[in-house]
């Protein structure tokens, strides 16, 4: 039976350091700003933290490097590494260096320093994981960053109503950027190639984890893709870890227009009907119609945890301290 727990993190931040047992292994899945928010929170709690990051970005600096050099898109991996930097002078400085983008009008315009550093290490060392581990060591990162697959991926979506004059027509849309900004309603997503090799270290981390965290993040292009890599899907089903789904605070223009908290879970269930979910974490202001949400969570066999995890600046983003307090209460 679903338990509806409401957490007030206002008095929990002081307990965070002692709330999670030493040695707890946590794996966080996603990409971009959503995963960065989770990692910023989780690095204050966990001695053993691994980020498994989507590798389907085809835009901006990442897209250019992917196209020109045939490498994994490094941007989401870079953001995850920056989020794992310590909150001291060394960590803050290196996080800024990683995220710095060159200005001007030449070939370096808008390239992120961290993207170039990661790709350089890949070329020198000949391995994705080894290169990322070296960057983590340089930064003093509190955790490990791994790609979800060993090859670059493309996201392909069936989108309804791309042409407003044909609202019921399905259109195939390919590319992470294109899917994230589509004018229609995404119905389903898949990957190209459809059977990519999963990162072995990511599989090992998931199988030995105590907790696996899904989201927040771009649902179709950052969160769900992990469940579409066959070996990764199997590991996420078979792992003895408990699984927490952290829901987004607001719909994303284009990709998830019109989504309620309930819709995210319905889409997750459609794409991974065999996935066991143990906890669903949702912000208290984003629950929508509570009876419907409780019914869906109950159908998943999960506990519903409601907490104040949103930043207080009016932006649709998670507050790392509040999110850390919520995770600490859930995991202890």
C-alpha positions in Angstrom: 0.0 0.0 0.0 1.3 3.4 -0.9 2.5 5.6 2.0 2.0 9.3 1.5 4.9 11.0 3.4 5.3 14.8 3.6 8.7 16.0 4.4 9.6 19.5 5.7 13.3 19.9 5.1 13.5 23.2 7.0 14.8 21.4 10.1 16.5 18.5 8.3 19.6 20.2 6.8 21.6 19.8 10.0 20.8 16.1 10.1 22.0 15.4 6.5 25.5 14.4 7.3 24.4 11.7 9.7 21.2 10.7 8.0 22.6 8.2 5.4 24.6 5.2 6.6 28.3 5.1 5.6 29.0 3.0 2.6 25.6 3.4 0.9 26.1 3.2 -2.8 24.0 5.5 -5.0 23.6 5.7 -8.7 21.9 8.7 -10.3 20.7 8.5 -13.9 19.9 11.4 -16.3 21.7 14.3 -18.0 21.9 18.1 -18.1 20.6 20.4 -15.4 18.3 17.9 -13.8 21.0 15.3 -13.1 23.3 18.1 -12.0 20.7 19.1 -9.3 20.6 15.6 -8.0 24.3 15.2 -7.9 24.9 18.5 -6.1 22.5 17.2 -3.5 23.7 13.6 -3.3 27.4 14.4 -3.1 26.7 15.8 0.4 25.2 12.5 1.5 27.1 9.6 -0.2 30.5 8.2 0.1 30.0 6.1 -3.0 28.1 8.1 -5.8 28.1 7.3 -9.5 26.4 9.3 -12.2 25.3 7.4 -15.3 24.8 9.9 -18.1 23.0 9.9 -21.4 25.1 10.3 -24.5 22.6 11.5 -27.2 23.2 15.2 -27.3 23.6 16.5 -30.9 23.6 20.3 -30.3 26.0 23.1 -29.4 29.6 22.3 -28.5 28.8 18.7 -27.9 27.2 18.2 -31.2 30.1 19.8 -33.1 32.7 17.6 -31.4 30.5 14.6 -31.9 30.2 15.4 -35.6 33.8 16.4 -36.2 35.6 13.8 -34.2 33.1 10.9 -33.9 33.3 11.0 -30.1 30.6 10.7 -27.4 29.0 14.1 -26.8 30.8 15.3 -23.7 28.4 18.1 -22.5 26.2 16.2 -20.1 29.2 14.3 -18.8 30.9 17.7 -18.2 27.9 19.1 -16.3 27.8 16.0 -14.1 31.5 16.4 -13.2 31.0 20.1 -12.4 28.2 19.2 -10.1 30.4 16.8 -8.2 33.0 19.4 -7.5 33.5 20.2 -3.8 32.1 23.4 -2.3 35.6 24.9 -1.6 37.9 27.2 -3.5 39.4 24.3 -5.5 36.1 22.8 -6.4 34.3 26.1 -7.2 37.2 27.2 -9.4 37.4 24.0 -11.4 33.6 23.9 -11.8 33.8 27.4 -13.4 36.7 26.3 -15.6 34.8 23.3 -16.9 31.7 25.3 -17.6 33.5 28.3 -19.2 32.7 28.9 -22.9 34.9 30.7 -25.3 33.6 33.9 -26.9 34.5 35.3 -30.3 33.8 34.4 -33.9 36.3 31.6 -34.6 36.3 27.9 -34.4 36.4 28.0 -30.5 33.2 30.1 -30.3 30.8 28.6 -27.7 33.0 25.5 -27.0 33.1 24.6 -23.3 36.5 24.2 -21.8 35.4 21.0 -20.1 34.2 19.5 -23.3 37.6 20.0 -24.9 39.4 18.7 -21.8 37.3 15.5 -21.8 37.8 14.8 -25.5 41.5 15.5 -25.2 41.9 12.9 -22.5 39.8 10.4 -24.5 42.2 10.8 -27.4 45.3 10.5 -25.3 44.1 7.6 -23.1 42.0 5.8 -25.6 39.1 5.1 -23.2 36.0 6.9 -22.2 35.9 5.8 -18.5 39.6 6.3 -18.0 39.4 9.8 -19.4 36.5 10.7 -17.2 38.1 9.3 -14.1 41.2 11.5 -14.8 39.1 14.6 -15.0 37.4 13.6 -11.8 40.7 13.2 -10.1 41.8 16.6 -11.3 38.7 18.2 -10.0 38.6 16.3 -6.7 35.1 15.3 -7.7 33.0 13.7 -5.0 31.8 10.8 -7.1 32.3 9.1 -10.5 30.8 9.9 -13.9 30.1 7.3 -16.5 28.5 7.3 -19.9 25.4 5.0 -20.2 26.6 3.6 -23.5 30.0 3.2 -25.3 28.8 4.8 -28.6 27.0 8.0 -29.4 23.2 7.6 -29.6 20.4 9.3 -31.4 16.9 9.7 -29.9 14.0 9.0 -32.3 10.5 10.0 -31.3 7.0 9.5 -32.7 5.4 12.9 -32.3 1.8 13.7 -32.8 0.7 17.0 -34.2 3.9 18.5 -35.5 1.9 20.1 -38.3 -1.0 22.0 -36.5 -3.1 21.4 -39.6 -2.8 17.7 -39.0 -3.1 17.3 -35.3 -3.6 13.5 -35.3 -0.7 12.7 -37.7 2.4 11.0 -36.3 5.8 12.3 -37.4 9.2 10.7 -36.8 11.6 13.3 -35.2 15.3 12.4 -34.8 17.9 14.0 -32.5 17.9 15.1 -28.9 17.6 18.8 -29.7 14.9 18.2 -32.2 12.8 16.0 -29.8 13.3 18.4 -26.9 12.1 21.4 -28.9 9.4 19.7 -31.0 6.1 21.6 -31.5 4.1 18.4 -31.2 3.3 15.9 -28.4 5.9 13.1 -28.0 4.2 9.7 -27.9 7.2 7.4 -27.6 11.0 7.4 -28.0 13.6 4.8 -29.1 17.3 4.8 -29.7 19.5 4.5 -32.8 21.3 2.2 -32.7 18.6 0.2 -30.9 21.0 -2.3 -29.2 24.0 -0.1 -28.2 26.8 -1.5 -26.0 26.3 -0.4 -22.4 29.2 0.9 -20.4 30.4 -2.1 -18.3 31.3 0.0 -15.3 27.8 1.5 -15.3 26.2 -1.9 -15.3 28.5 -2.9 -12.4 27.6 0.2 -10.4 23.9 -0.4 -10.9 24.1 -4.0 -9.8 25.9 -3.2 -6.6 24.0 0.0 -5.7 21.7 0.4 -2.7 19.7 3.2 -4.3 19.1 4.2 -8.0 17.8 7.7 -8.6 15.8 8.5 -11.8 15.4 12.2 -12.6 14.7 15.0 -12.5 15.5 16.0 -16.0 14.2 16.1 -19.6 12.0 13.1 -19.5 12.2 11.8 -23.0 15.7 12.8 -23.8 17.6 12.4 -20.5 15.7 10.1 -18.2 14.0 7.4 -20.3 16.9 6.7 -22.6 18.7 4.7 -19.9 15.8 2.2 -20.0 16.1 1.8 -23.7 19.7 0.4 -23.7 18.9 -3.3 -23.4 21.7 -4.3 -21.0 21.2 -1.2 -18.9 17.5 -2.0 -18.8 18.2 -5.5 -17.5 20.5 -4.2 -14.9 17.9 -1.7 -13.7 15.3 -4.4 -13.4 17.5 -7.0 -11.7 19.4 -4.7 -9.3 18.7 -5.3 -5.6 18.8 -1.5 -5.2 15.8 0.6 -4.2 14.6 2.9 -7.0 13.6 6.5 -6.4 11.9 8.6 -9.2 12.3 12.3 -8.6 9.6 14.2 -10.6 10.2 17.4 -12.5 8.8 20.7 -11.1 7.2 21.9 -14.3 6.6 20.7 -17.9 9.4 21.4 -20.4 8.3 23.5 -23.3 8.1 21.3 -26.4 9.1 18.0 -24.9 6.5 17.6 -22.1 4.0 20.4 -22.6 0.9 19.8 -20.5 2.4 17.1 -18.3 1.2 16.7 -14.7 3.1 14.9 -12.1 1.0 11.8 -12.9 1.9 11.9 -16.6 5.6 11.4 -16.0 4.9 8.2 -14.2 2.5 7.0 -16.8 5.1 7.6 -19.5 7.7 5.8 -17.4 5.4 2.8 -17.0 4.7 2.6 -20.8 8.4 2.6 -21.6 9.5 0.2 -18.8 6.4 -1.7 -17.5 8.6 -4.2 -15.7 10.5 -1.6 -13.7 9.9 -1.7 -9.9 9.7 1.7 -8.3 10.0 2.0 -4.6 9.7 5.8 -3.9 8.3 8.7 -5.9 9.5 12.1 -4.8 7.5 15.1 -5.8 7.5 18.8 -4.7 4.5 19.8 -2.6 3.5 22.5 -5.1 3.6 20.2 -8.1 1.4 17.3 -7.1 -1.6 18.4 -9.2 -4.6 16.2 -8.6 -3.6 14.2 -5.6 -6.1 11.2 -5.9 -4.9 10.5 -9.4 -1.2 10.7 -8.4 -1.8 8.5 -5.4 -3.5 5.9 -7.6 -0.7 5.8 -10.1 2.0 5.6 -7.4 0.0 2.8 -5.7 -0.2 1.0 -9.0 3.6 1.1 -9.2 3.8 -0.3 -5.6 5.8 2.7 -4.5 5.7 5.2 -1.6 4.8 8.7 -2.4 7.0 11.3 -0.7 5.9 14.9 -0.9 8.6 17.5 0.1 9.5 21.2 -0.5 12.4 20.7 -2.9 11.9 23.7 -5.2 14.2 26.8 -5.2 12.6 29.8 -3.7 13.3 32.2 -6.6 10.2 31.3 -8.6 12.3 29.4 -11.2 11.4 25.8 -12.0 14.5 24.3 -10.5 15.4 22.1 -7.5 17.1 23.6 -4.5 20.2 21.3 -3.8 20.0 21.7 0.0 16.3 20.9 0.1 16.7 18.0 -2.3 19.6 16.7 -0.2 17.4 16.8 3.0 14.6 14.9 1.2 17.0 12.2 -0.1 18.6 11.9 3.3 15.2 11.2 4.9 14.2 8.8 2.2 17.5 6.8 2.3 18.0 6.5 6.1 
